[in-house]
Amino acid sequence: MPMTTSSSDQGATGAAKFVTSTVGNTVGGLARTVGGITGAAGRGIGETLTGATGSLGRPVGDGLANAATGVENGTRKVAQGVEDAGEWKSGARRF
């Protein structure tokens, strides 16, 4: 099957789309990685704190774990937005 290219993907516009897509995917991937690391580390520290202090430290440990998960989820949404912008998508919502 022949591959067709729309006229909007040629010339300067096509080059701009390639560059922004590459940058968007790179920045989005890095943001997603940092968010994942932050989320995992925060949950680990929260669970360690809860385990070490028992029920006394549970509210702080659970709060830290929940906050880290929130950061991870927020970063994931920002990363998706950056990737969508890099692909010149408008109003795209994928949750």
Summary of the structure (lengths in Angstrom):
residues: 95
radius of gyration: 20.0
end to end distance: 33.0
largest distance: 66.5
contacts: 259
relative contact order: 0.17
helix: 82%
strand: 0%
